[in-house]
């Protein structure tokens, strides 16, 4: 571990992964297909998959997981009916709030459906992972900008609230991590996923291979049952995307929780990309373990309303002396030349 080194906290929300394929998608859309060679056509095919399957994933979760939802079809039907009712009335459908309501009312009678939703989400995320292993993404550009800055000698604490491995591929040369140790092995950075990962599993103990209720209860202490095992067919270790507090709100190994607490003591600035700060348990966990209020924070969202919501939800991380910058236009805009990122991490060539 680096000693007495200031740390930059970077939080990735859904908005980061939604935007991350923009370079590949735009490159092939701006080129004529007939004039491309075989490798370029393969890239276009990957980009088309990205545009079709990845981008809508968190904007419309019900539609996104429908193809994978054979084991949770009844639950998806209830969610789709609720979505249709809200949207026909001119409202905005809140997936997390609706899922919370269903969990509280029919969770006991639909245990298998809720576990099936975890499988559907994990399978959908694996599609994105296959693309992330073949093309560079905005995550790749972002990590390069941080490492290729005139401002050297800092540690980075990356916290992703997403289930995918897109940032993981970007950090590790388009290769996934092989074990939990890889997430916290580097001195210069840590990569943590409190809400779980699409290849992590909650495993059975001994001969206990069934029992959906037993599996659900294991999310009370996931670190006791977690395995980094992409091929194991058992329950994906994913905290369900729903509002409120519940036993499945975190699904990460103890080594990541410990690393977060250790690194937060040296955090003095933060970059928040595509995360509204609506997960109160994460906001509280970070806020209570910062040794001091942040000197600087960047809120990266799509519009001013996003920045205002982030600022309100993360108020416990800052004080009156904190220098805050709101970036509109999303992850892509944050990586534009002369953006707020350049102010924080000036490029070597620039």
Buried (B, 14 or more C-beta within 10 A) or exposed (E): EEEEEEBBBBBBBBBBBBBBBBBBBEBBEEEEEEEBEEEBEEBBEBBBBBBEBBBEBBEEBBEBBBEBBEBBEBBBEBBBEBBEEBEEEEEEBBBBEBBBBBBEEBBEEBBBBBBBBBBBBBBBBBBBBEBBBBBBBBBBBBBBBBEEBEEEEBBBBBBBBBBBBBBBBBBBEBEBBEEBEBBBEBEEBBBBBBBBBBBBBBBBEEEEEEEBEBBBEBBEEBBEBBBBBBEBEBBBBBBBBBBBEBBBBBBBBEBBBEBBEBBBEBBBBBBBBBBBBBBEBBBEBBBEBBEEBBBBBBBBBBEEEBBEBBBEBBEBBBEEEBEBBBBBBBBBBBBEEEBBBBEBBEBEEE
